[in-house]
């Protein structure tokens, strides 16, 4: 069977579109090796360009959180509050830490609690 220029072009365009769509899908980031200084309860939140290990435990209506750099050094430690407050009753699934806020996968966040 002989290929025509239009069939070759169609094949190339189809292949390019297929690869383009596949490349747009988010790829789950594999956590880096857990440093010895990071507790087993801490969860990796980040992507291929970096992230943080996050550990939060309930404390009254807030959460006591420790955020670790990927190296294992403590980035910050303190009390955070769910925004909106309804996020506190749900399981916390971390997406990222931006240096101030802990972003959750559902779009809600943990913000530094004022007054400790």
N, C-alpha and C positions, 0 to 999 in steps of 0.2 A: 504494500500500500504506500502510495506516494503522499508526502506531506505537502500541503499548500502553504504559502506564506500566511494566509489568514488563520489556518489551524495551528500553526506554530505560535503565532502571536496570541491567539486565544489561550493556548496552553501556558505561555509565559505570564500573561496577565492573571489567569486563574491561580497559578502558583504563587505569584507575588501577593495577591490578595489574601490567599490562605495563610501565608507566612506572616503577613501584616496583622491579620486578626489574631493569630496565635501569639504574636509578640505583645499584643495589647492586654492580654489576660494577666492579672497580678500573679506573681510567683511567690508563694509563701517563703519567707526568709527563714533559713535554718539558723538557729541560735549559735553563737560562737561557743567554744568550749567554756564551761562554767568555771570561773576562777575559784580557788579554794576559799577565798574570803566571802563569796556570795552564798547565802543560805540556800538550802535545797528548796525552800518555799518560794523563793524569788522566781518571777516569770520574765522571760525575755520579751521585750516589746521593741520592735525595730524592723529595719529592712536591710537590703544589701549594702546600704551606705553607712550603717551603724545603728545604734540603739542603746537601750539601757535595760538593766535587770531591775525589776520593781517588786517590792514586797510590801503589802499593806495588810494590816490587821484591824478589825473593827475596834473602835474606842468610843463608847457612848454613841453619839449620832455622827461621829467623824471616823476617820481612819488614821492610824499611825503608820506612816509610810517611810521606807528607806529606798532610795534610788541609787543604784550603783552604775558607774561607768562600765563599759564592756571589759575594761581591764580588771575590774573588781574593786576599784577604789570607790569610796562613798562619794556620791555626787551631791546628794542632799538628804536630809532627814527631817521629818516634821509631821505635823497634823494637817490632814487634807479633808475637805468637805465635798460631798457629791453635789454637782450642779447639773440638772435639777436634783432636788433632794430625793426624788423617787429612784434615782440611780443607786442609792444606798441599799435598797432592798433586793437588788438584782445581783447575780454573780458578776464580779468585776472581771472584765476581759480587757486587758490593756492593749492599746494600739501603739502609743508612743509617749515619750516625755520630751517636752520642748524647752526644758530649763526652768519652767514655771508651772505649767499645767500637766497633769496626767490625762492623756486623751484615751477614751475607752472606744472599743470597736463599734458600739452602738451610737457614737456621735456625742455622747455625754462626756463630762470631764470631772476630774477631781481637782479642786482649786485649793490653794493654801488657806487654811482656816485662820481667820483673824482672832487674835487673843489667845492662841495656843490652846 
